[in-house]
């Protein structure tokens, strides 16, 4: 998860290169970004997620057929368009 607080933005790079960016509500009503990066020469998305926040990433990954642990999880998607995700 990527901190989207305005004070953190000057220290971030590469977000503009993301294939998809999701804004997810976390504890206390604040939000974080989750970025998905895709190789331009493949139809496969490999998503690896890590967080320090109180988010169950294993549950999120399970929704896409993946798995992992509460603070570290991942999944793979093949042959789907952005609208399918």
N, C-alpha and C positions, 0 to 999 in steps of 0.2 A: 504494500500500500504506500502511496506517495502522499506526503504531507502537502496539502494545498492551501495552507495558511499563507497570507500575503508576505509575511516575513521570511518564509522558507523558499519562496520562488526564486530569488536570485541565486540560490545554491543548487538548483536543479538543472539538468540538461538532458536532452534527448526526448522529452515528452512530445515535441512536435513531430517526431519520427514514428510515433506509435500508430499502429493500424486501427486500434480502438482505444478509447479512454472512457472508463466508467467512473461515475462519482457515486460513492457508496456511503450511506449514513452509518456512522459508528457510534460509540458511546456518547452520551450527553448531547445528542443531536448534531454533533459536528460531522463533517464529511472528510473522506480521503479519496484520492484517485487510485484506480487500478488500471494500469496500462497493459495493452496486449501488442506485442511486436511480431510482425510476420515477415518472413523472407519473401522477397518479391518473386522468386523462381519456384515456389512450391505451393501446393494447395493445402499443406498441413500446417496447423497452428499448434505449437507446443507452448503451453502456458505453465509457468512456474511462479508460485505466489509465496511471499513471506510477509509476515507482519509482526509488529510488537503490540498492536492494539488488541482489544478484546473482541476479535472476530473469529468465528469458526470457519477457517479456510477449508477444512476437510469436508464440511457440509456443502460449502459453495462448489468445490471441485466435484463432489458426488453428483451434483445436478447436471454436470457435463460428462459423467461417466468416468471420472477420475477418482483420486483419493489422496490420502496423506494424513497429516497431523493437524491439530487445531491451528497452529501458527506457521505451518509449512505444508503446502499441498500443490498439486498440479493436475493437468489433464491435457489431452490431445484431441484436436478436432480436425477431421479430414473432409475436404470437398464441400464445405458449407460456405455460404455467402455471409456477409456482415449482417444482413437482416435475419438470418437463421440463428445467429448467436444472440 
